[in-house]
C-alpha cells in the first residue's frame, strides 16, 4: 500500500504541474495569435494607400489573416477550454493535497495500513472519476518539452518536501 499511495501522489503532482504549464502555453499562444491577427489587420488597413497600385498584396494580407482565423481553433484552445483545463488542474491540486496528507500520516505511522487503504480508495473514488471525465473531454496533448520540464519540477518538489532522510 505504501508504494501505491506514493506513486499515485507523485503521478498526481506530475499531472498538476503539467496542466499548469500546458494552460500557460495555451494562453501564450492565444495572445500571440491575437497580436498577429491585429498586426495583419492594421497592416492591411494602413497599407491600403501605399499598396493601391499593388492591390494583390492587400488581398494576400487579408487572405493570410482569414487563414489564421480559420486555423486558430485547431492550434490554440478557446478561452472556455482553457478555463476547463484550469478547473481540471484545481481538481488535481485538491486530490494531491489529500494524498500528500494521507501519505504523511501513513509514512510516520500515525495511521494503520488498513486505515490508509480505506482512505486511499475513498479519495480515489471521490476525485479520480471527475478527473478522468474532464480529462477525456479535453484531450490534453503531450508535448515533450513540457513533459521534461514537468518531470524535473516534480522530482525537485518530491526531493524538497519528502526527503525524510
Secondary structure by P-SEA (a helix, b strand, c coil): caaaaaaaaaaaaaaaaaaaaaaaaaaaaaaaaaaaaaaaaaaaaaacccccccaaaaaaaaaaaaaaaaacccccccaaaaaaaaaaaaaaaaaaaaaaaaaaaaaaccccaaaaaaaaaaaaaacaaaaaaaaaaacbbbbaaaaaaaaaaaaaaaaaccccc
